[in-house]
Amino acid sequence: VQELAHLVRAAGDTDLAGRLERAVTDNVKLLALTIPERAAILNVLDDPPDELAELRGVLMTDMLWRRDHGLE
């Protein structure tokens, strides 16, 4: 999550990066993300490091499902 927060911050989304960092500090086990936050994360994971590849896959599957079902 720290690596993800770094990537998100580097892309300019300091609010989301801060939420991710606070989640780590507070030992949050489950963090709800808005649709725009999920899109922001997908944008920084075009070529993800190995440890974030599964997250990209899950977010991509969710995005495609939402699109296919008219939920975007």
N, C-alpha and C positions, 0 to 999 in steps of 0.2 A: 504494500500500500504506500510505503514511503517513496518507492520508485515511481509509482503512478502519480502521486502528488507532485513529485518533481517534474514529471513530463507535463502535467496539466498546468502547473505554474509557469513553466517555460513557454507554453502556448498562450499565456496571458490570462488564464482563468484563475485569478488569485482567490476568489470566493470558494470555488470548488476545491482547490488545493488546500485551503484552510480547513474546510470541512473534513477532508480526508485525513489531514494531519491531526486534527482534534480527535477523530475517531480512533486513531492509533494511540494517542496519548491517553484517551479515556477507556481503552480496551474494549471498544465497541465490537461486537461480534457480527452484527447485521446492520447495514446502513442503507436506508431507502434512498434511491436516486430518482430525481425527476427525469422526464424524457429528455429535456435539454441537457441535463448533466450526463446522461448516458451517451448522447450524441457527441458531447465535448470529449468524453473519454474515448469513444470510437475514433474521433479525429486524431487523437494523439497516438493511437495504437495501429496505425497503418502498417507498420513493420515492427511489431512488438518484440520486446525481449522475451526470451523463452518463458520466464516466470509469469508473464502477463498474456501469453498466447491463449490460454484457456479462457481467461476473462474476455478477451476480444471475441472469441467464438461464441460465448454465451450472450454477450451484448448484441452481436450481429444476428444471431438466431432470433433473439427477442425483437429486434428492430424489423427484421423481415417478416416475422409473424404478425406484428402490429400493422405493418404496411399491407400485407396480404388480406387482413381482416378489416381494413378501413379504419384503423384506430390511430392513425397519425394525423 
